[in-house]
C-alpha cells in the first residue's frame, strides 16, 4: 500500500518517537559530545524533546503548523547550547511551510523538511563537510526527494532518508570540524562522530519507524 500522505497524528508520533530515541541514546550522545564538545548534547536533547512532548500532551495541536511551531519554540526556550536554536529553527520552518493543515502529501512534507534545512543553514551557516548536523540533514533530504521521483510513498522515502542519514552520520567521523565547539580542537576533532549528526540521524530513524507502523 502506498502511503502518499502523513497525518497530524503521525507527525505527533514522529516527535514523540524522536523524544524516545534521544532519551534511549542519551549516554551515547553524551559520550560523543564528551570527546569534541561540552558533554551536554545528550542531556540537552533529552530535556528539550521531553519538554516538547509534555507540551503536546498538555495541549494537543490542531494543525501541522501549530505542532511544529510549538515544538520549535519549546526547544529554543528550553535547550542551551547550539542544539536548541538549530533544532528549534528547523521545526519552526517546517511548521511555517506546512501551514494550518491536518495532513501533508509527499511533496508538502518534502518542502517543509527542505525549509527546515534552509533554516538550519541560515542559523548555523554550516556547509557540507563542516562536521555538523548539516552533513546528515542535507543527504537525507536529497535521498527523500530522490525517492519521491520514483514513488509517492512517504514510507519508502523516509526509509531512504534514514539510510542516507546513517551514512552521513558515520562520515562525520573522518571530518575536520569547521563549526561549533568541536572546531576549537582542530585536527583532534578527526576520528569522532559529530553528536549533532548522531541526533539528527535519530530524527530520521523516528520518522521511518512511525511510517512503517502503518
Secondary structure, 3 states (H helix, E strand, C coil): CCCCEEEHHHHHHHHHHHHHHHHHCHHHHHHHHHHHCCCCHHHHHHHHHHHHHHHHHHCCCCCHHHHHHHHHHHHHHHCCHHHHHHHHHHHHHHHHHHCCCCEEEHHHHHHHHHHHHHHHHHHHCCCCCCCCCHHHHHHHHHHHHHHHHHCCCHHHHHHHHHHHHHHHHHHHHHCCCCCCHHHHHHHHHCCCCCHHHHHHHHHHHHHHHHHHCC
